[in-house]
Amino acid sequence: MAQFIFYTDEGITMAPNDEIVENLQILGFEFGNTENEAKQILLKENAWILQNGFHEDGIMCLKVMDSSYSENSLNHK
């Protein structure tokens, strides 16, 4: 099982000085056996993502870690 971070370039962010900033927005983190499985869990448990106009095909993903990473990191302490 792996952990994934999901993000998008859809939408905008307002800076403290009221300027619009174009950047990436983190939508969440989720665990799954595959990227697709984790994405489906993310969307099921966070209905606000699609309800607020983000598009499923605009959601990008990176693997943060998998079970072999966490086991290896524990062995190196």
CNS distance restraints for C-alpha pairs under 8 A (distance, minus, plus):
assign (resid   1 and name CA) (resid  31 and name CA) 6.69 0.50 0.50
assign (resid   1 and name CA) (resid  32 and name CA) 5.45 0.50 0.50
assign (resid   1 and name CA) (resid  33 and name CA) 4.53 0.50 0.50
assign (resid   1 and name CA) (resid  34 and name CA) 7.61 0.50 0.50
assign (resid   1 and name CA) (resid  66 and name CA) 5.88 0.50 0.50
assign (resid   1 and name CA) (resid  67 and name CA) 5.86 0.50 0.50
assign (resid   2 and name CA) (resid  31 and name CA) 5.50 0.50 0.50
assign (resid   2 and name CA) (resid  32 and name CA) 5.59 0.50 0.50
assign (resid   2 and name CA) (resid  33 and name CA) 6.03 0.50 0.50
assign (resid   2 and name CA) (resid  34 and name CA) 7.36 0.50 0.50
assign (resid   2 and name CA) (resid  63 and name CA) 6.92 0.50 0.50
assign (resid   2 and name CA) (resid  64 and name CA) 7.43 0.50 0.50
assign (resid   2 and name CA) (resid  65 and name CA) 5.64 0.50 0.50
assign (resid   2 and name CA) (resid  66 and name CA) 3.89 0.50 0.50
assign (resid   2 and name CA) (resid  67 and name CA) 6.15 0.50 0.50
assign (resid   3 and name CA) (resid  29 and name CA) 6.87 0.50 0.50
assign (resid   3 and name CA) (resid  30 and name CA) 5.58 0.50 0.50
assign (resid   3 and name CA) (resid  31 and name CA) 4.27 0.50 0.50
assign (resid   3 and name CA) (resid  32 and name CA) 6.50 0.50 0.50
assign (resid   3 and name CA) (resid  38 and name CA) 7.85 0.50 0.50
assign (resid   3 and name CA) (resid  63 and name CA) 6.00 0.50 0.50
assign (resid   3 and name CA) (resid  64 and name CA) 5.45 0.50 0.50
assign (resid   3 and name CA) (resid  65 and name CA) 5.41 0.50 0.50
assign (resid   3 and name CA) (resid  66 and name CA) 6.14 0.50 0.50
assign (resid   4 and name CA) (resid  29 and name CA) 5.57 0.50 0.50
assign (resid   4 and name CA) (resid  30 and name CA) 5.43 0.50 0.50
assign (resid   4 and name CA) (resid  31 and name CA) 6.16 0.50 0.50
assign (resid   4 and name CA) (resid  32 and name CA) 7.75 0.50 0.50
assign (resid   4 and name CA) (resid  35 and name CA) 6.98 0.50 0.50
assign (resid   4 and name CA) (resid  38 and name CA) 7.04 0.50 0.50
assign (resid   4 and name CA) (resid  61 and name CA) 6.48 0.50 0.50
assign (resid   4 and name CA) (resid  62 and name CA) 5.58 0.50 0.50
assign (resid   4 and name CA) (resid  63 and name CA) 4.37 0.50 0.50
assign (resid   4 and name CA) (resid  64 and name CA) 5.17 0.50 0.50
assign (resid   4 and name CA) (resid  65 and name CA) 7.25 0.50 0.50
assign (resid   5 and name CA) (resid  26 and name CA) 7.51 0.50 0.50
assign (resid   5 and name CA) (resid  27 and name CA) 7.78 0.50 0.50
assign (resid   5 and name CA) (resid  28 and name CA) 5.97 0.50 0.50
assign (resid   5 and name CA) (resid  29 and name CA) 4.48 0.50 0.50
assign (resid   5 and name CA) (resid  30 and name CA) 6.68 0.50 0.50
assign (resid   5 and name CA) (resid  61 and name CA) 5.61 0.50 0.50
assign (resid   5 and name CA) (resid  62 and name CA) 5.49 0.50 0.50
assign (resid   5 and name CA) (resid  63 and name CA) 6.44 0.50 0.50
assign (resid   5 and name CA) (resid  64 and name CA) 6.37 0.50 0.50
assign (resid   6 and name CA) (resid  26 and name CA) 6.11 0.50 0.50
assign (resid   6 and name CA) (resid  27 and name CA) 5.46 0.50 0.50
assign (resid   6 and name CA) (resid  28 and name CA) 5.42 0.50 0.50
assign (resid   6 and name CA) (resid  29 and name CA) 6.09 0.50 0.50
assign (resid   6 and name CA) (resid  30 and name CA) 7.97 0.50 0.50
assign (resid   6 and name CA) (resid  39 and name CA) 7.70 0.50 0.50
assign (resid   6 and name CA) (resid  59 and name CA) 6.44 0.50 0.50
assign (resid   6 and name CA) (resid  60 and name CA) 5.64 0.50 0.50
assign (resid   6 and name CA) (resid  61 and name CA) 4.57 0.50 0.50
assign (resid   6 and name CA) (resid  62 and name CA) 6.83 0.50 0.50
assign (resid   7 and name CA) (resid  24 and name CA) 6.52 0.50 0.50
assign (resid   7 and name CA) (resid  25 and name CA) 5.42 0.50 0.50
assign (resid   7 and name CA) (resid  26 and name CA) 4.33 0.50 0.50
assign (resid   7 and name CA) (resid  27 and name CA) 5.11 0.50 0.50
assign (resid   7 and name CA) (resid  28 and name CA) 7.13 0.50 0.50
assign (resid   7 and name CA) (resid  59 and name CA) 5.73 0.50 0.50
assign (resid   7 and name CA) (resid  60 and name CA) 5.27 0.50 0.50
assign (resid   7 and name CA) (resid  61 and name CA) 6.30 0.50 0.50
assign (resid   8 and name CA) (resid  24 and name CA) 5.53 0.50 0.50
assign (resid   8 and name CA) (resid  25 and name CA) 5.39 0.50 0.50
assign (resid   8 and name CA) (resid  26 and name CA) 6.70 0.50 0.50
assign (resid   8 and name CA) (resid  27 and name CA) 7.21 0.50 0.50
assign (resid   8 and name CA) (resid  58 and name CA) 6.11 0.50 0.50
assign (resid   8 and name CA) (resid  59 and name CA) 5.01 0.50 0.50
assign (resid   8 and name CA) (resid  60 and name CA) 5.81 0.50 0.50
assign (resid   9 and name CA) (resid  22 and name CA) 7.82 0.50 0.50
assign (resid   9 and name CA) (resid  23 and name CA) 6.25 0.50 0.50
assign (resid   9 and name CA) (resid  24 and name CA) 4.63 0.50 0.50
assign (resid   9 and name CA) (resid  25 and name CA) 6.31 0.50 0.50
assign (resid   9 and name CA) (resid  58 and name CA) 7.48 0.50 0.50
assign (resid  10 and name CA) (resid  24 and name CA) 7.59 0.50 0.50
assign (resid  10 and name CA) (resid  25 and name CA) 7.75 0.50 0.50
assign (resid  10 and name CA) (resid  54 and name CA) 6.69 0.50 0.50
assign (resid  10 and name CA) (resid  58 and name CA) 7.06 0.50 0.50
assign (resid  11 and name CA) (resid  22 and name CA) 7.99 0.50 0.50
assign (resid  11 and name CA) (resid  54 and name CA) 7.87 0.50 0.50
assign (resid  12 and name CA) (resid  20 and name CA) 6.62 0.50 0.50
assign (resid  12 and name CA) (resid  21 and name CA) 6.27 0.50 0.50
assign (resid  12 and name CA) (resid  22 and name CA) 5.65 0.50 0.50
assign (resid  12 and name CA) (resid  23 and name CA) 7.03 0.50 0.50
assign (resid  13 and name CA) (resid  20 and name CA) 5.87 0.50 0.50
assign (resid  13 and name CA) (resid  21 and name CA) 5.25 0.50 0.50
assign (resid  13 and name CA) (resid  22 and name CA) 6.53 0.50 0.50
assign (resid  13 and name CA) (resid  23 and name CA) 7.16 0.50 0.50
assign (resid  14 and name CA) (resid  18 and name CA) 5.68 0.50 0.50
assign (resid  14 and name CA) (resid  19 and name CA) 5.79 0.50 0.50
assign (resid  14 and name CA) (resid  20 and name CA) 4.80 0.50 0.50
assign (resid  14 and name CA) (resid  21 and name CA) 6.01 0.50 0.50
assign (resid  15 and name CA) (resid  19 and name CA) 5.26 0.50 0.50
assign (resid  15 and name CA) (resid  20 and name CA) 6.18 0.50 0.50
assign (resid  15 and name CA) (resid  21 and name CA) 6.39 0.50 0.50
assign (resid  27 and name CA) (resid  49 and name CA) 7.40 0.50 0.50
assign (resid  28 and name CA) (resid  42 and name CA) 7.27 0.50 0.50
assign (resid  29 and name CA) (resid  42 and name CA) 7.48 0.50 0.50
assign (resid  30 and name CA) (resid  38 and name CA) 5.53 0.50 0.50
assign (resid  30 and name CA) (resid  39 and name CA) 7.30 0.50 0.50
assign (resid  30 and name CA) (resid  41 and name CA) 7.20 0.50 0.50
assign (resid  30 and name CA) (resid  42 and name CA) 6.02 0.50 0.50
assign (resid  31 and name CA) (resid  38 and name CA) 5.38 0.50 0.50
assign (resid  32 and name CA) (resid  36 and name CA) 7.97 0.50 0.50
assign (resid  32 and name CA) (resid  37 and name CA) 5.44 0.50 0.50
assign (resid  32 and name CA) (resid  38 and name CA) 4.30 0.50 0.50
assign (resid  32 and name CA) (resid  41 and name CA) 7.94 0.50 0.50
assign (resid  33 and name CA) (resid  37 and name CA) 6.42 0.50 0.50
assign (resid  33 and name CA) (resid  38 and name CA) 7.12 0.50 0.50
assign (resid  34 and name CA) (resid  38 and name CA) 6.26 0.50 0.50
assign (resid  35 and name CA) (resid  39 and name CA) 6.10 0.50 0.50
assign (resid  35 and name CA) (resid  61 and name CA) 7.35 0.50 0.50
assign (resid  35 and name CA) (resid  63 and name CA) 7.71 0.50 0.50
assign (resid  36 and name CA) (resid  40 and name CA) 6.20 0.50 0.50
assign (resid  37 and name CA) (resid  41 and name CA) 6.36 0.50 0.50
assign (resid  38 and name CA) (resid  42 and name CA) 6.12 0.50 0.50
assign (resid  39 and name CA) (resid  43 and name CA) 6.21 0.50 0.50
assign (resid  40 and name CA) (resid  44 and name CA) 6.07 0.50 0.50
assign (resid  41 and name CA) (resid  45 and name CA) 6.05 0.50 0.50
assign (resid  42 and name CA) (resid  46 and name CA) 5.86 0.50 0.50
assign (resid  43 and name CA) (resid  47 and name CA) 5.84 0.50 0.50
assign (resid  43 and name CA) (resid  49 and name CA) 6.83 0.50 0.50
assign (resid  43 and name CA) (resid  50 and name CA) 7.53 0.50 0.50
assign (resid  47 and name CA) (resid  51 and name CA) 6.19 0.50 0.50
assign (resid  48 and name CA) (resid  52 and name CA) 5.76 0.50 0.50
assign (resid  49 and name CA) (resid  53 and name CA) 6.95 0.50 0.50
assign (resid  49 and name CA) (resid  54 and name CA) 5.78 0.50 0.50
assign (resid  50 and name CA) (resid  54 and name CA) 5.10 0.50 0.50
assign (resid  50 and name CA) (resid  55 and name CA) 6.33 0.50 0.50
assign (resid  50 and name CA) (resid  56 and name CA) 7.29 0.50 0.50
assign (resid  54 and name CA) (resid  58 and name CA) 7.18 0.50 0.50
assign (resid  54 and name CA) (resid  59 and name CA) 7.85 0.50 0.50
assign (resid  55 and name CA) (resid  59 and name CA) 6.82 0.50 0.50
assign (resid  65 and name CA) (resid  69 and name CA) 6.01 0.50 0.50
assign (resid  65 and name CA) (resid  70 and name CA) 7.26 0.50 0.50
assign (resid  66 and name CA) (resid  70 and name CA) 6.70 0.50 0.50
assign (resid  67 and name CA) (resid  71 and name CA) 6.27 0.50 0.50
assign (resid  68 and name CA) (resid  72 and name CA) 6.06 0.50 0.50
assign (resid  69 and name CA) (resid  73 and name CA) 6.07 0.50 0.50
assign (resid  70 and name CA) (resid  74 and name CA) 6.24 0.50 0.50
assign (resid  71 and name CA) (resid  75 and name CA) 6.46 0.50 0.50
assign (resid  72 and name CA) (resid  76 and name CA) 6.54 0.50 0.50
assign (resid  73 and name CA) (resid  77 and name CA) 6.98 0.50 0.50
